Amino acid sequence: MIECMEFIGKVVSKFTIYEDTIDGPEICIEFTDGTVFSSCLKMSTSLEATVTRDDGGQPQLLKDYSTTPVSR
């Protein structure tokens, strides 16, 4: 959980939900003091794949085929 303490006591002037942006759903909250909070749900895909060998102790990593996250 993330608590956004800087929003306490602020007055909301506009609250918008964008359902279908390029990156996914987005929430935009504008405050009367000119500050804006936005949050976007981004989906990403990654592959976690490894080859290990267990010689009776901790598994030893032989090869990592994992990929970095790819945004959709």
C-alpha positions as CSV (number, residue, x, y, z in Angstrom):
1,M,0.0,0.0,0.0
2,I,1.2,3.5,-0.8
3,E,-0.1,6.4,1.2
4,C,-0.1,9.8,-0.6
5,M,0.0,12.1,2.4
6,E,0.6,15.2,0.2
7,F,-3.1,14.9,-0.9
8,I,-4.6,15.3,2.5
9,G,-6.5,18.6,2.8
10,K,-6.4,19.4,-0.9
11,V,-9.5,20.2,-2.8
12,V,-10.3,18.3,-6.0
13,S,-11.3,20.4,-8.9
14,K,-11.6,17.6,-11.6
15,F,-11.4,13.8,-11.5
16,T,-11.2,12.0,-14.9
17,I,-11.0,8.3,-15.8
18,Y,-9.6,7.6,-19.2
19,E,-10.7,4.0,-20.0
20,D,-8.7,3.4,-23.2
21,T,-5.3,5.2,-23.5
22,I,-2.3,3.9,-25.4
23,D,-0.8,2.5,-22.2
24,G,-4.1,1.4,-20.6
25,P,-6.6,2.9,-18.1
26,E,-5.6,6.2,-16.5
27,I,-6.9,8.3,-13.6
28,C,-6.2,12.0,-13.5
29,I,-7.0,14.1,-10.4
30,E,-6.6,17.9,-10.7
31,F,-6.5,20.0,-7.5
32,T,-7.5,23.6,-7.0
33,D,-3.9,24.5,-6.2
34,G,-2.8,23.6,-9.7
35,T,-1.2,20.2,-8.9
36,V,-2.2,17.1,-10.8
37,F,-2.0,13.4,-9.8
38,S,-2.1,10.8,-12.6
39,S,-1.9,7.1,-12.5
40,C,-1.8,4.7,-15.4
41,L,-2.1,0.9,-15.3
42,K,0.5,-0.5,-17.7
43,M,0.6,-4.1,-18.7
44,S,3.8,-5.8,-19.5
45,T,4.9,-9.3,-20.5
46,S,8.2,-11.0,-19.6
47,L,9.6,-14.5,-19.7
48,E,11.3,-16.0,-16.7
49,A,13.3,-19.1,-17.7
50,T,16.4,-20.6,-16.2
51,V,18.5,-23.7,-16.4
52,T,19.9,-24.9,-13.0
53,R,21.8,-27.9,-11.6
54,D,21.3,-29.2,-8.1
55,D,24.5,-30.9,-6.9
56,G,23.1,-31.6,-3.4
57,G,23.2,-28.1,-2.2
58,Q,21.9,-24.8,-3.5
59,P,20.8,-25.0,-7.2
60,Q,23.5,-23.5,-9.4
61,L,22.3,-21.2,-12.2
62,L,23.7,-22.5,-15.5
63,K,21.8,-20.3,-18.0
64,D,19.3,-17.5,-17.7
65,Y,16.9,-17.2,-20.7
66,S,14.7,-14.6,-19.1
67,T,13.6,-11.5,-21.0
68,T,12.9,-7.9,-19.9
69,P,9.3,-6.8,-19.6
70,V,7.7,-5.7,-22.9
71,S,5.0,-3.1,-22.7
72,R,1.8,-3.7,-24.6
